[in-house]
Structure formats: C-alpha cells, structure tokens
C-alpha cells in the first residue's frame, strides 16, 4: 500500500513560531516532493503573508491569544476559541493529515487538538527554554516533542517523548556576497552596517533608542538596516535618509544578515538559531514581556560563553551607543563573537525533525 505523506503545520502569530515550521516543511518537501503540506494560521498575522511566499497551501481559522493584562478582547476569547476549534475540526476532516505539527503558538492549540481527535500523529516543536502554555497543554496528545534547550525537559512530565533537537532553520539561510547584499538596501560597501531587529512585531524600546541616537550613529560612519515592525513603521519611517534603510518587515533575511557587520536584536529563539547558524556578531536586548524571562535566560547562556553581548532593556538608553560603536569597530571582537556563536548552531535540526515526521507518517 502506497504511503500518503500528508502533513498539517499549525503555528504563527510571530516569526518565532512560524519560521521553524517553515524550515521543517521545506525539508519535508525536499525529501518527499510528493508530500501534501498544509499550513493553518490566522488571516491577519505574519503567516498570511509569509506562508504563500514559500509556496505552501494555507488555511485560516478565527483565534486570538489571551492577554496577561486586562483587555476587552479577552472577553471574546471563549467565542473565538469555540469557532476556531470547529474550523480546525473541519480542516482536519477534509485534509486528513497523517502527522500534525504544532509550534507552540496559541494558533496551534485547536488545530493540533482536533487533529489528535482524528487519529493523526502529533509532533510539537518548542523553541524556548521555558515552554509555552499551548505545548504544555498538548503534551499528553503528542507522540514526540522536539526541544531547543536541554533545560526545557524539566517542564514536561512525559520524558520519553522528548528530543533535544535544536531550533530548525530555513534551508536557504546562507550568507551571500556582502557587496551584492548591500546593493539590495542601497547602502555603501565602505561603511559599517548595523542590522536592527525587534522581532516580526517590532520592539518599542529598541525603536526608541535607535531614533534617539540616529544622528550620532551616522556621525560615526555607521549605516543602519532597521526593521521597525509593522505596527511601528508609520511612527519611525520619517527617519529614513541616506545610509538609513527603514522597513516594517524584512522578507529577505538572507540579504539583511549578509549585509551587516553587527546585529542588535531581541533574544527570540528563532533569531538566536538563525544568527548562530550563520555566525554573526550580535548584541541581544531581551524582551521583558515574555514568560519566565526566557529571552534573558537564552541570551545569558551565550554571553557567558563570549558568543554574544547582552544589554538589558532598562539599560538600553545608556549602553546602546557606546556598545555599538565599540564593538562594530573592533575587528578582533567581531571575529571572536562570530566564532563562538557558531558553536551553538544546530544546522541539522530541520532535517532530523523532517525525517522523524516522515517516519511517523509511514508508521500511520
């Protein structure tokens, strides 16, 4: 009997939850070109744009997260969850996945739960050192749970399901010629380049500090590629001028990484995985608005191994300019950071997970 390779991927909301799923799906497609792959997300988040760009089929459900702060939207959460669950059930009944893969975002909850009701094999991907609530709630339904950090094991009860595989990175994420990359952003090859990333949603504190010190940065012969996040773009686009390239969202991260000499970024799991895989010097500014302060813990491991620089969010105004100027002009430091962060790379993660879910499909 011919094996049907049919996989459903659920996750999104942010790049941190979406790109690991895309990385695995790309490897599945490379290993099994006949595979049928469907992504499920929401129509108003990053996945609605990015998934079709990667030529995967995409369906949407109505769902939103539950805010830790009081919000009127929280009153609508039960209604949206009910609707999203019914939509997820219908999608799973029509698509009939052999394996359903969830990346831990709230979007994956109803999709993965209803897939388990249909008898699909369940695989969860956990990017952060402190696992998200959705993955912890779905633990009993899972056949396998793939972790990025060894420390995450203590938060799960069913140890036999756990694999420390690493955070999957996209196939095409390789450095290209720097001069060619700089041309894509209309920037000079003769100047140092700072890449500023606040995550796919943007980071207010990072945007503020860049805006406050932008003239001093320019005076020090440094140019900037600045991803503001979609919701902040209109506020900061006025700062664009020669040597300052401002974008709401960077689709071509390969070019952005290749063009820069130094990265300033949040310490999200996907950012860490991508930067370590290609070996870039980075200053991490961990977000304070995350569960169990996991971004700080992730970044601290790297800084303790001289693989990255750490600036805490409340010190950013004082430390941003001197740290950037010091590090971007210190070739020896840049080389050391590149070499050391490479040691944290797990380039085989996407391939390992892809092979595991293919094997689960074959055992269906």
Secondary structure, DSSP 4 states (H G I P E B T S, - for coil): -----EEEEE--SSHHHHHHHHHHHHHHHHH-TT-EEEEEE-TTSHHHHHHHHTT-EEEE-------SS--THHHHHHHHHHHHHHHHHHHHHHH--SEEEE-SSHHHHHHHHHHHHTT-EEEEEE-SSS--HHHHHHGGG-SEEEES-GGGGGG-S-GGGEEE------TT-----HHHHHHHTT--TTSEEEEEE--TT--HHHHHHHHHTHHHHHHTTEEEEEE--GGGHHHHGGG-BTTEEEES--S-HHHHHHH-SEEEE---HHHHHHHHHHT--EEE---SSSGGGHHHHHHHHHHHTTSSEE--GGGHHHHHHHHHHHHHT-HHHHHHHHHHHHTT--TTHHHHHHHHHHHHHHT-
